[in-house]
Amino acid sequence: MTTTTVAVAPLTIQDAEVLVSAARRAAEAAGVTVSVTVLDAGGHLLAFRRDDRAVLISGETSTRKAYTALQLDSATRELVDAVQPGGLFHTLPTALDRPLLFIAGGVPVRRDGRLIGAIGVGGGAPDQDHDFATAAVEALV
């Protein structure tokens, strides 16, 4: 029996710059100042940018959103209900000593269907952050 594995190109620093630039353009068009974090598939920081006037906590939230999207391979917006009482992941935020954040704005990045990293955006309203991150992922394709 022969097994063929197809390699998928990893997320590069050039990809990360495209993601950051596209997210910032989308935020700027909406008049919102943000922080943007891009992580590779291993959870390592590839790029980070905080607009001059973005609230300071947005740097931390963008990073945690990216990490959560990467670890759970899901947009953080899709996970908000799962951490509510009775939800599938209700105890997850307190069970782990990890920087998970279940607020919209984190989106996985895939290439050829494979998870290669994640982007997190913080600074706007949660739905805005999600839209900025989604616009960035669409710009990468």
Secondary structure, 3 states (H helix, E strand, C coil): CCCCCCCCCCCCHHHHHHHHHHHHHHHHHCCCCCEEEEEECCCCEEEEEECCCCCCHHHHHHHHHHHHHHHHCCCHHHHCHHHCCCCCCCCHHHHCCCCCCCCCCEEEEEECCEEEEEEEEECCCHHHHHHHHHHHHHHHC
